[in-house]
Amino acid sequence: AKALFEDYACASCHAGGFNRDEQLAPNLHHAKMRLRTSWIKKWLRNPMEILPYTNMPNFWEDGESQNEDILGGDPEKQINALTKYILEIGSNQYAKPWRRTEWVTQQ
């Protein structure tokens, strides 16, 4: 799953918590609290079916894998593994929001 995450460069858009790049897509660390497993799998299978104007690429177009070297190129196994990975990296709670007084004292 991690190899797929890296091969598909997920953190290049879902940068939050992975690098300091501009975040162009939702923070995946919140997926565990916000998304159902079935929805993640449906999204990964064909993001444009859910949101036609999305920038998210379809890595399994026509049900075929773009990477035959990972999990034998089996799209279902890859989608299941990537879904599990996304949920495992997720947080069990949202970050505590900063109060203005905390921010001022930190400055």
HELIX and SHEET records of a PDB file:
HELIX    1   1 LYS A    2  ASP A    7  1                                   6    
HELIX    2   2 CYS A   10  SER A   12  5                                   3    
HELIX    3   3 LEU A   28  HIS A   30  5                                   3    
HELIX    4   4 ALA A   31  ARG A   34  1                                   4    
HELIX    5   5 THR A   37  ARG A   45  1                                   9    
HELIX    6   6 PRO A   47  ILE A   50  1                                   4    
HELIX    7   7 GLU A   61  GLY A   63  5                                   3    
HELIX    8   8 LEU A   71  GLY A   73  5                                   3    
HELIX    9   9 PRO A   75  ILE A   89  1                                  15    
HELIX   10  10 ARG A  100  GLN A  106  1                                   7    
END                                                                             
